[in-house]
Amino acid sequence: MDRRRQHHAGEFVTDVVLWRRGRAELSALLLAAAVASWILFHGASGYTAVSLAADVLLLLLAVLYAWSRAARLLGRPAPPIPDLQPAADELAALIHSCLADLASAFRRVAQGQPGSGQVFLCLAAAALLGRLARDLPTLCYAVVVGALTIPAVYERLSMERYMRMASLNMYRYEVLYQSLSLTCYLSTRD
């Protein structure tokens, strides 16, 4: 049963990538979403994922504030808000420990202690990843667009059809050559 489900999932992905069997709408939606997100994040708007998330959170806070003020005026209960304090405490402890480790690593480098080479390697790797990350979203969008278009175009313009036509033309030329050759042979024999 598990193999059947895997086979079905494989067929689904193949149908989406090749725009077949009624999955063309989903393929077009995925392609449009990729192009729209690339335009949104890397086009003229100047948005990044962080700035978009900040704007969405600001809108959410404004809606919650308006809701709580309206609820108080109307005598209704305030909107339910989850308690995020434990998660915030864990995040603060994690950030504090990371910053402490970073400060001790810089102190070891400044004092010339052994292990400074590892810090330099980590910083060089971070700089390289930063340069790659600048172009990574564009690369990811290009891969998604390519994965959704190239296989479908290749299948539509399949070489098999052109090979069959070329084979048929070769057969016709072979028949024409044989008849011409036979005609020339007969005329030279006589």
C-alpha positions in Angstrom: 0.0 0.0 0.0 2.9 2.4 0.8 4.4 1.8 -2.6 1.1 2.6 -4.3 0.9 5.9 -2.3 4.5 6.7 -3.3 3.8 5.9 -7.0 0.6 8.1 -6.8 2.6 11.0 -5.3 5.3 10.5 -8.0 2.6 10.7 -10.7 1.1 13.8 -9.1 4.5 15.6 -9.0 5.1 14.5 -12.6 1.7 15.8 -13.7 2.3 19.1 -12.0 5.8 19.5 -13.5 4.7 18.5 -17.0 1.4 20.4 -16.8 -0.7 17.3 -17.6 -4.0 15.6 -16.5 -5.8 18.6 -15.2 -2.9 19.7 -13.1 -2.0 22.7 -15.4 -4.0 25.0 -13.1 -1.8 24.1 -10.1 1.3 24.4 -12.2 0.3 27.8 -13.4 -0.5 28.8 -9.8 2.9 27.7 -8.6 4.6 29.5 -11.5 2.6 32.7 -10.9 3.3 32.5 -7.1 7.1 32.2 -7.7 7.1 35.1 -10.2 5.0 37.3 -8.0 7.1 36.6 -4.9 10.3 37.3 -6.8 8.8 40.6 -8.1 7.6 41.4 -4.5 10.9 40.7 -2.8 13.4 41.5 -5.5 11.6 43.9 -7.8 11.1 47.6 -7.5 9.1 47.4 -4.2 12.2 47.0 -2.0 10.4 44.6 0.3 12.3 41.8 2.0 10.9 38.9 3.9 11.8 40.5 7.2 10.2 43.9 6.3 7.0 42.1 5.0 6.8 40.1 8.2 7.3 43.3 10.3 4.5 45.0 8.3 2.2 42.0 8.8 2.9 41.9 12.5 2.3 45.6 12.8 -1.1 45.2 11.0 -1.9 42.3 13.4 -1.1 44.4 16.4 -3.2 47.3 15.1 -6.2 44.9 14.6 -5.8 43.4 18.1 -5.6 46.9 19.6 -8.7 48.0 17.8 -10.5 44.8 18.7 -9.6 45.1 22.4 -10.7 48.8 22.5 -14.0 48.0 20.8 -14.5 45.0 23.1 -14.1 47.2 26.1 -16.5 49.9 24.8 -19.1 47.2 24.0 -18.7 45.3 27.2 -17.4 42.1 25.4 -14.5 39.9 26.4 -11.1 40.9 25.1 -9.6 38.9 22.2 -7.8 35.7 23.3 -4.0 36.2 23.2 -1.7 33.3 23.9 1.0 33.5 26.6 4.3 33.8 24.8 6.4 34.5 27.9 8.1 31.0 28.2 9.1 31.0 24.5 10.4 34.6 24.8 12.5 33.6 27.9 14.0 30.6 26.1 14.8 32.7 23.1 16.4 35.4 25.3 18.6 32.8 27.0 19.6 31.3 23.7 20.6 34.7 22.3 22.4 35.6 25.5 24.5 32.3 25.4 25.3 32.9 21.7 26.5 36.4 22.3 28.6 35.3 25.3 30.2 32.6 23.1 30.9 35.2 20.4 32.4 37.6 22.9 34.7 34.9 24.3 35.8 33.9 20.8 36.7 37.5 20.0 38.6 37.8 23.3 40.6 34.6 22.5 41.5 36.1 19.0 42.5 39.4 20.5 44.7 37.7 23.1 46.3 35.4 20.4 45.2 32.2 22.1 45.2 28.9 20.3 42.0 28.2 18.3 42.0 31.6 16.7 42.2 30.0 13.3 38.8 28.4 13.8 37.3 31.8 14.4 38.8 33.1 11.3 37.6 30.1 9.3 34.1 30.6 10.7 34.1 34.3 9.8 35.3 33.5 6.3 32.6 30.9 5.9 30.0 33.3 7.2 31.2 36.0 4.7 31.0 33.5 1.9 27.5 32.3 2.9 26.5 35.9 3.1 27.6 36.6 -0.5 25.9 33.4 -1.6 22.7 34.2 0.3 22.4 37.6 -1.5 21.9 35.7 -4.7 20.3 32.6 -3.3 16.7 33.8 -3.5 17.1 34.6 -7.2 18.7 31.2 -7.8 15.8 29.5 -6.0 13.3 31.4 -8.0 15.1 30.5 -11.2 15.2 26.8 -10.2 11.5 26.8 -9.5 10.6 28.6 -12.8 13.0 26.3 -14.7 11.6 23.2 -13.0 8.0 24.2 -13.9 8.7 25.2 -17.5 11.7 23.3 -19.0 10.3 19.7 -18.7 6.9 20.8 -20.1 8.5 22.6 -23.0 10.8 19.6 -23.6 7.9 17.2 -23.6 5.8 19.4 -26.0 8.7 19.8 -28.3 9.8 16.2 -28.0 12.6 15.1 -30.3 10.7 11.8 -31.0 8.3 13.5 -33.3 11.0 15.2 -35.2 13.0 11.9 -35.4 10.0 10.1 -36.9 9.5 12.9 -39.5 13.2 12.7 -40.3 13.1 8.9 -40.6 10.0 9.2 -42.9 11.9 11.7 -45.1 14.9 9.5 -45.2 12.7 6.6 -46.4 11.2 8.8 -49.1 14.6 9.9 -50.3 15.8 6.3 -50.2 12.9 5.2 -52.4 13.4 8.1 -54.7 17.1 7.3 -54.9 16.4 3.6 -55.7 14.0 4.5 -58.5 16.4 7.1 -59.9 19.2 4.6 -59.6 17.2 1.9 -61.4 16.2 4.4 -64.1 19.8 5.4 -64.7 21.0 1.8 -64.7 18.3 0.8 -67.2 19.1 3.7 -69.5 22.9 3.1 -69.4 22.4 -0.7 -70.1 20.3 0.0 -73.1 
